[in-house]
Amino acid sequence: MHKITWTHKVQYYETDQMKVVHHSNYIRWFEEARVELMEKIGCPYDKMEEKGIISPVLEVTCQYKQMVRFGDTVEILAWISSFNGIRFSLSYEVYNQKDGSLCTAGTSKHCFINAQGKLISLKREDPALYESLKKLCEE
């Protein structure tokens, strides 16, 4: 399982009047970490889309465990937790850099579709990408 760490300093606009991060921002951070992960493992979204492969979000979960505030820096761990060639899931953990505490945990589920919106098998559509993702999940 290949994990990446993405670091983010909380911006003022991401917070509410109490300077606590608004809950919707964690989903954005998950997406930014997911894009970074896909780039680092050699399958960036822009390259997949050039091949006609789209990967929409099907579901997102987020468990808020501890508040993050303006000025904090967080480290977001992201990894592919399941993959079957048609669908895949990622897991995320958000840690506060100052004390290492786990602040948020979540998941996102995705699939692979073509430009017409039909599910595709990555094994048939892009065997090299399929093997690359499969190998990463087995590590």
Biotite code that builds the C-alpha atoms (Angstrom):
import biotite.structure as struc

atoms = struc.array([
    struc.Atom([0.000, 0.000, 0.000], chain_id="A", res_id=1, res_name="MET", atom_name="CA", element="C"),
    struc.Atom([1.618, 3.215, -1.207], chain_id="A", res_id=2, res_name="HIS", atom_name="CA", element="C"),
    struc.Atom([0.901, 6.213, 1.041], chain_id="A", res_id=3, res_name="LYS", atom_name="CA", element="C"),
    struc.Atom([1.674, 9.837, 0.278], chain_id="A", res_id=4, res_name="ILE", atom_name="CA", element="C"),
    struc.Atom([1.733, 12.775, 2.644], chain_id="A", res_id=5, res_name="THR", atom_name="CA", element="C"),
    struc.Atom([0.404, 16.130, 1.527], chain_id="A", res_id=6, res_name="TRP", atom_name="CA", element="C"),
    struc.Atom([1.005, 19.169, 3.751], chain_id="A", res_id=7, res_name="THR", atom_name="CA", element="C"),
    struc.Atom([-1.401, 22.102, 4.031], chain_id="A", res_id=8, res_name="HIS", atom_name="CA", element="C"),
    struc.Atom([-1.320, 25.290, 6.103], chain_id="A", res_id=9, res_name="LYS", atom_name="CA", element="C"),
    struc.Atom([-4.842, 26.319, 7.118], chain_id="A", res_id=10, res_name="VAL", atom_name="CA", element="C"),
    struc.Atom([-5.897, 29.595, 5.521], chain_id="A", res_id=11, res_name="GLN", atom_name="CA", element="C"),
    struc.Atom([-8.187, 32.154, 7.138], chain_id="A", res_id=12, res_name="TYR", atom_name="CA", element="C"),
    struc.Atom([-10.843, 31.775, 4.429], chain_id="A", res_id=13, res_name="TYR", atom_name="CA", element="C"),
    struc.Atom([-11.159, 28.079, 5.313], chain_id="A", res_id=14, res_name="GLU", atom_name="CA", element="C"),
    struc.Atom([-12.376, 28.873, 8.815], chain_id="A", res_id=15, res_name="THR", atom_name="CA", element="C"),
    struc.Atom([-15.537, 30.083, 10.493], chain_id="A", res_id=16, res_name="ASP", atom_name="CA", element="C"),
    struc.Atom([-15.917, 32.965, 12.928], chain_id="A", res_id=17, res_name="GLN", atom_name="CA", element="C"),
    struc.Atom([-14.283, 30.872, 15.684], chain_id="A", res_id=18, res_name="MET", atom_name="CA", element="C"),
    struc.Atom([-11.255, 30.295, 13.417], chain_id="A", res_id=19, res_name="LYS", atom_name="CA", element="C"),
    struc.Atom([-12.117, 26.590, 13.208], chain_id="A", res_id=20, res_name="VAL", atom_name="CA", element="C"),
    struc.Atom([-11.848, 24.909, 9.803], chain_id="A", res_id=21, res_name="VAL", atom_name="CA", element="C"),
    struc.Atom([-15.273, 24.618, 8.163], chain_id="A", res_id=22, res_name="HIS", atom_name="CA", element="C"),
    struc.Atom([-16.207, 20.960, 7.664], chain_id="A", res_id=23, res_name="HIS", atom_name="CA", element="C"),
    struc.Atom([-16.486, 21.262, 3.866], chain_id="A", res_id=24, res_name="SER", atom_name="CA", element="C"),
    struc.Atom([-12.781, 22.017, 3.512], chain_id="A", res_id=25, res_name="ASN", atom_name="CA", element="C"),
    struc.Atom([-11.723, 18.549, 4.576], chain_id="A", res_id=26, res_name="TYR", atom_name="CA", element="C"),
    struc.Atom([-13.345, 17.138, 1.422], chain_id="A", res_id=27, res_name="ILE", atom_name="CA", element="C"),
    struc.Atom([-11.337, 19.626, -0.657], chain_id="A", res_id=28, res_name="ARG", atom_name="CA", element="C"),
    struc.Atom([-8.164, 18.561, 1.149], chain_id="A", res_id=29, res_name="TRP", atom_name="CA", element="C"),
    struc.Atom([-8.983, 14.914, 0.401], chain_id="A", res_id=30, res_name="PHE", atom_name="CA", element="C"),
    struc.Atom([-9.276, 15.794, -3.287], chain_id="A", res_id=31, res_name="GLU", atom_name="CA", element="C"),
    struc.Atom([-5.984, 17.692, -3.302], chain_id="A", res_id=32, res_name="GLU", atom_name="CA", element="C"),
    struc.Atom([-4.241, 14.765, -1.615], chain_id="A", res_id=33, res_name="ALA", atom_name="CA", element="C"),
    struc.Atom([-5.874, 12.324, -4.082], chain_id="A", res_id=34, res_name="ARG", atom_name="CA", element="C"),
    struc.Atom([-4.674, 14.347, -7.085], chain_id="A", res_id=35, res_name="VAL", atom_name="CA", element="C"),
    struc.Atom([-1.160, 14.424, -5.584], chain_id="A", res_id=36, res_name="GLU", atom_name="CA", element="C"),
    struc.Atom([-1.256, 10.666, -4.987], chain_id="A", res_id=37, res_name="LEU", atom_name="CA", element="C"),
    struc.Atom([-2.373, 9.938, -8.543], chain_id="A", res_id=38, res_name="MET", atom_name="CA", element="C"),
    struc.Atom([0.443, 12.108, -9.901], chain_id="A", res_id=39, res_name="GLU", atom_name="CA", element="C"),
    struc.Atom([3.072, 10.468, -7.684], chain_id="A", res_id=40, res_name="LYS", atom_name="CA", element="C"),
    struc.Atom([2.049, 6.955, -8.691], chain_id="A", res_id=41, res_name="ILE", atom_name="CA", element="C"),
    struc.Atom([2.235, 7.810, -12.373], chain_id="A", res_id=42, res_name="GLY", atom_name="CA", element="C"),
    struc.Atom([-1.417, 8.172, -13.342], chain_id="A", res_id=43, res_name="CYS", atom_name="CA", element="C"),
    struc.Atom([-2.267, 11.860, -13.187], chain_id="A", res_id=44, res_name="PRO", atom_name="CA", element="C"),
    struc.Atom([-5.851, 12.800, -13.940], chain_id="A", res_id=45, res_name="TYR", atom_name="CA", element="C"),
    struc.Atom([-4.966, 14.881, -16.998], chain_id="A", res_id=46, res_name="ASP", atom_name="CA", element="C"),
    struc.Atom([-3.181, 11.915, -18.631], chain_id="A", res_id=47, res_name="LYS", atom_name="CA", element="C"),
    struc.Atom([-6.070, 9.548, -17.854], chain_id="A", res_id=48, res_name="MET", atom_name="CA", element="C"),
    struc.Atom([-8.550, 12.031, -19.298], chain_id="A", res_id=49, res_name="GLU", atom_name="CA", element="C"),
    struc.Atom([-6.442, 12.391, -22.467], chain_id="A", res_id=50, res_name="GLU", atom_name="CA", element="C"),
    struc.Atom([-6.998, 8.645, -22.889], chain_id="A", res_id=51, res_name="LYS", atom_name="CA", element="C"),
    struc.Atom([-10.746, 9.095, -22.388], chain_id="A", res_id=52, res_name="GLY", atom_name="CA", element="C"),
    struc.Atom([-10.755, 7.672, -18.851], chain_id="A", res_id=53, res_name="ILE", atom_name="CA", element="C"),
    struc.Atom([-12.715, 9.631, -16.253], chain_id="A", res_id=54, res_name="ILE", atom_name="CA", element="C"),
    struc.Atom([-12.830, 8.855, -12.550], chain_id="A", res_id=55, res_name="SER", atom_name="CA", element="C"),
    struc.Atom([-15.816, 10.456, -10.793], chain_id="A", res_id=56, res_name="PRO", atom_name="CA", element="C"),
    struc.Atom([-16.392, 10.502, -7.049], chain_id="A", res_id=57, res_name="VAL", atom_name="CA", element="C"),
    struc.Atom([-19.148, 8.088, -6.001], chain_id="A", res_id=58, res_name="LEU", atom_name="CA", element="C"),
    struc.Atom([-19.061, 8.572, -2.243], chain_id="A", res_id=59, res_name="GLU", atom_name="CA", element="C"),
    struc.Atom([-17.146, 10.474, 0.451], chain_id="A", res_id=60, res_name="VAL", atom_name="CA", element="C"),
    struc.Atom([-17.062, 9.887, 4.199], chain_id="A", res_id=61, res_name="THR", atom_name="CA", element="C"),
    struc.Atom([-15.457, 12.108, 6.800], chain_id="A", res_id=62, res_name="CYS", atom_name="CA", element="C"),
    struc.Atom([-15.104, 11.604, 10.553], chain_id="A", res_id=63, res_name="GLN", atom_name="CA", element="C"),
    struc.Atom([-14.240, 14.739, 12.487], chain_id="A", res_id=64, res_name="TYR", atom_name="CA", element="C"),
    struc.Atom([-12.226, 13.818, 15.559], chain_id="A", res_id=65, res_name="LYS", atom_name="CA", element="C"),
    struc.Atom([-10.522, 17.038, 16.602], chain_id="A", res_id=66, res_name="GLN", atom_name="CA", element="C"),
    struc.Atom([-10.753, 20.679, 15.526], chain_id="A", res_id=67, res_name="MET", atom_name="CA", element="C"),
    struc.Atom([-8.204, 22.243, 13.215], chain_id="A", res_id=68, res_name="VAL", atom_name="CA", element="C"),
    struc.Atom([-7.772, 25.985, 13.461], chain_id="A", res_id=69, res_name="ARG", atom_name="CA", element="C"),
    struc.Atom([-6.483, 28.910, 11.444], chain_id="A", res_id=70, res_name="PHE", atom_name="CA", element="C"),
    struc.Atom([-2.683, 28.841, 11.270], chain_id="A", res_id=71, res_name="GLY", atom_name="CA", element="C"),
    struc.Atom([-2.377, 25.112, 11.957], chain_id="A", res_id=72, res_name="ASP", atom_name="CA", element="C"),
    struc.Atom([-0.475, 22.984, 9.483], chain_id="A", res_id=73, res_name="THR", atom_name="CA", element="C"),
    struc.Atom([-1.882, 19.560, 8.727], chain_id="A", res_id=74, res_name="VAL", atom_name="CA", element="C"),
    struc.Atom([-0.430, 16.492, 7.086], chain_id="A", res_id=75, res_name="GLU", atom_name="CA", element="C"),
    struc.Atom([-2.865, 14.461, 5.036], chain_id="A", res_id=76, res_name="ILE", atom_name="CA", element="C"),
    struc.Atom([-1.988, 10.829, 4.418], chain_id="A", res_id=77, res_name="LEU", atom_name="CA", element="C"),
    struc.Atom([-3.701, 9.298, 1.397], chain_id="A", res_id=78, res_name="ALA", atom_name="CA", element="C"),
    struc.Atom([-3.604, 5.789, -0.030], chain_id="A", res_id=79, res_name="TRP", atom_name="CA", element="C"),
    struc.Atom([-5.580, 3.495, -2.288], chain_id="A", res_id=80, res_name="ILE", atom_name="CA", element="C"),
    struc.Atom([-7.357, 1.095, 0.050], chain_id="A", res_id=81, res_name="SER", atom_name="CA", element="C"),
    struc.Atom([-9.113, -1.049, -2.569], chain_id="A", res_id=82, res_name="SER", atom_name="CA", element="C"),
    struc.Atom([-8.988, -1.517, -6.333], chain_id="A", res_id=83, res_name="PHE", atom_name="CA", element="C"),
    struc.Atom([-10.689, -4.009, -8.645], chain_id="A", res_id=84, res_name="ASN", atom_name="CA", element="C"),
    struc.Atom([-10.086, -2.486, -12.079], chain_id="A", res_id=85, res_name="GLY", atom_name="CA", element="C"),
    struc.Atom([-13.524, -0.856, -12.294], chain_id="A", res_id=86, res_name="ILE", atom_name="CA", element="C"),
    struc.Atom([-13.807, 0.824, -8.892], chain_id="A", res_id=87, res_name="ARG", atom_name="CA", element="C"),
    struc.Atom([-11.335, 1.987, -6.305], chain_id="A", res_id=88, res_name="PHE", atom_name="CA", element="C"),
    struc.Atom([-11.359, 3.541, -2.845], chain_id="A", res_id=89, res_name="SER", atom_name="CA", element="C"),
    struc.Atom([-8.959, 5.836, -1.064], chain_id="A", res_id=90, res_name="LEU", atom_name="CA", element="C"),
    struc.Atom([-8.440, 6.406, 2.639], chain_id="A", res_id=91, res_name="SER", atom_name="CA", element="C"),
    struc.Atom([-7.310, 9.640, 4.238], chain_id="A", res_id=92, res_name="TYR", atom_name="CA", element="C"),
    struc.Atom([-6.015, 10.671, 7.643], chain_id="A", res_id=93, res_name="GLU", atom_name="CA", element="C"),
    struc.Atom([-5.468, 14.300, 8.639], chain_id="A", res_id=94, res_name="VAL", atom_name="CA", element="C"),
    struc.Atom([-2.920, 14.949, 11.381], chain_id="A", res_id=95, res_name="TYR", atom_name="CA", element="C"),
    struc.Atom([-2.116, 18.210, 13.127], chain_id="A", res_id=96, res_name="ASN", atom_name="CA", element="C"),
    struc.Atom([1.573, 18.796, 12.569], chain_id="A", res_id=97, res_name="GLN", atom_name="CA", element="C"),
    struc.Atom([2.150, 20.550, 15.914], chain_id="A", res_id=98, res_name="LYS", atom_name="CA", element="C"),
    struc.Atom([1.199, 17.580, 18.117], chain_id="A", res_id=99, res_name="ASP", atom_name="CA", element="C"),
    struc.Atom([0.703, 14.672, 15.705], chain_id="A", res_id=100, res_name="GLY", atom_name="CA", element="C"),
    struc.Atom([-2.938, 14.212, 16.712], chain_id="A", res_id=101, res_name="SER", atom_name="CA", element="C"),
    struc.Atom([-5.369, 12.569, 14.316], chain_id="A", res_id=102, res_name="LEU", atom_name="CA", element="C"),
    struc.Atom([-7.971, 15.229, 13.489], chain_id="A", res_id=103, res_name="CYS", atom_name="CA", element="C"),
    struc.Atom([-9.967, 13.676, 10.664], chain_id="A", res_id=104, res_name="THR", atom_name="CA", element="C"),
    struc.Atom([-10.290, 10.347, 8.867], chain_id="A", res_id=105, res_name="ALA", atom_name="CA", element="C"),
    struc.Atom([-12.201, 9.636, 5.702], chain_id="A", res_id=106, res_name="GLY", atom_name="CA", element="C"),
    struc.Atom([-12.655, 7.736, 2.483], chain_id="A", res_id=107, res_name="THR", atom_name="CA", element="C"),
    struc.Atom([-13.660, 8.352, -1.094], chain_id="A", res_id=108, res_name="SER", atom_name="CA", element="C"),
    struc.Atom([-14.965, 5.853, -3.631], chain_id="A", res_id=109, res_name="LYS", atom_name="CA", element="C"),
    struc.Atom([-14.493, 6.203, -7.380], chain_id="A", res_id=110, res_name="HIS", atom_name="CA", element="C"),
    struc.Atom([-15.031, 4.322, -10.606], chain_id="A", res_id=111, res_name="CYS", atom_name="CA", element="C"),
    struc.Atom([-13.672, 4.463, -14.126], chain_id="A", res_id=112, res_name="PHE", atom_name="CA", element="C"),
    struc.Atom([-15.972, 5.600, -16.933], chain_id="A", res_id=113, res_name="ILE", atom_name="CA", element="C"),
    struc.Atom([-15.592, 6.635, -20.558], chain_id="A", res_id=114, res_name="ASN", atom_name="CA", element="C"),
    struc.Atom([-16.623, 9.963, -22.077], chain_id="A", res_id=115, res_name="ALA", atom_name="CA", element="C"),
    struc.Atom([-20.155, 8.594, -22.578], chain_id="A", res_id=116, res_name="GLN", atom_name="CA", element="C"),
    struc.Atom([-20.455, 7.887, -18.846], chain_id="A", res_id=117, res_name="GLY", atom_name="CA", element="C"),
    struc.Atom([-20.321, 4.093, -19.140], chain_id="A", res_id=118, res_name="LYS", atom_name="CA", element="C"),
    struc.Atom([-18.351, 1.992, -16.680], chain_id="A", res_id=119, res_name="LEU", atom_name="CA", element="C"),
    struc.Atom([-15.133, 0.639, -18.130], chain_id="A", res_id=120, res_name="ILE", atom_name="CA", element="C"),
    struc.Atom([-12.693, -2.047, -17.126], chain_id="A", res_id=121, res_name="SER", atom_name="CA", element="C"),
    struc.Atom([-9.273, -0.516, -16.684], chain_id="A", res_id=122, res_name="LEU", atom_name="CA", element="C"),
    struc.Atom([-7.761, -3.943, -17.380], chain_id="A", res_id=123, res_name="LYS", atom_name="CA", element="C"),
    struc.Atom([-9.206, -3.794, -20.922], chain_id="A", res_id=124, res_name="ARG", atom_name="CA", element="C"),
    struc.Atom([-8.995, -0.034, -21.485], chain_id="A", res_id=125, res_name="GLU", atom_name="CA", element="C"),
    struc.Atom([-5.450, 0.571, -20.178], chain_id="A", res_id=126, res_name="ASP", atom_name="CA", element="C"),
    struc.Atom([-3.675, -2.645, -19.112], chain_id="A", res_id=127, res_name="PRO", atom_name="CA", element="C"),
    struc.Atom([-0.477, -0.822, -18.101], chain_id="A", res_id=128, res_name="ALA", atom_name="CA", element="C"),
    struc.Atom([-2.343, 1.512, -15.760], chain_id="A", res_id=129, res_name="LEU", atom_name="CA", element="C"),
    struc.Atom([-4.329, -1.420, -14.392], chain_id="A", res_id=130, res_name="TYR", atom_name="CA", element="C"),
    struc.Atom([-1.153, -3.356, -13.578], chain_id="A", res_id=131, res_name="GLU", atom_name="CA", element="C"),
    struc.Atom([0.446, -0.291, -12.007], chain_id="A", res_id=132, res_name="SER", atom_name="CA", element="C"),
    struc.Atom([-2.514, 0.336, -9.694], chain_id="A", res_id=133, res_name="LEU", atom_name="CA", element="C"),
    struc.Atom([-2.893, -3.343, -8.883], chain_id="A", res_id=134, res_name="LYS", atom_name="CA", element="C"),
    struc.Atom([0.775, -3.583, -7.911], chain_id="A", res_id=135, res_name="LYS", atom_name="CA", element="C"),
    struc.Atom([0.545, -0.518, -5.667], chain_id="A", res_id=136, res_name="LEU", atom_name="CA", element="C"),
    struc.Atom([-2.414, -2.001, -3.813], chain_id="A", res_id=137, res_name="CYS", atom_name="CA", element="C"),
    struc.Atom([-0.575, -5.266, -3.231], chain_id="A", res_id=138, res_name="GLU", atom_name="CA", element="C"),
    struc.Atom([2.486, -3.576, -1.695], chain_id="A", res_id=139, res_name="GLU", atom_name="CA", element="C"),
])
